[in-house]
Amino acid sequence: MQEQDFPLPDYDQLSTGSLQHMIRSLGQDELTRVLEYEQEHNDRPQVVEMMRQRLDELRSGAQPAAGEHRAEPAEAQNSAKGSPVTPAGAPEPLHPLRHGNHDRPGST
């Protein structure tokens, strides 16, 4: 397969979530081609079903969504590195109560 001729660049590296988003901008012919490739190579049931449903929508009159399906997939776009979550934001540890009255541990 020639990469520049295939409707979705880096297809084999795309996650199911990215595929779900990107196929919405494909026309019926392009999506049929992608579906055939999927069935011949990976044949992932979830992906095949998702593409078949989208093809049914297109055959029923749905139009390809605006947007560029050849754009860089979401997981490859520039994003902030690291996590904004820090240990400073964690709640205080919760220690279970000992047996007895919660006001006077150890007594009943």
Secondary structure, 3 states (H helix, E strand, C coil): CCHHHCCCCCHHHCCHHHHHHHHHHCCHHHHHHHHHHHHHHCCCHHHHHHHHHHHHHHHCCCCCCCCCCCCCCHHHCCCCCCCCCCHHHCCCCCCCCCCECCCCECCC
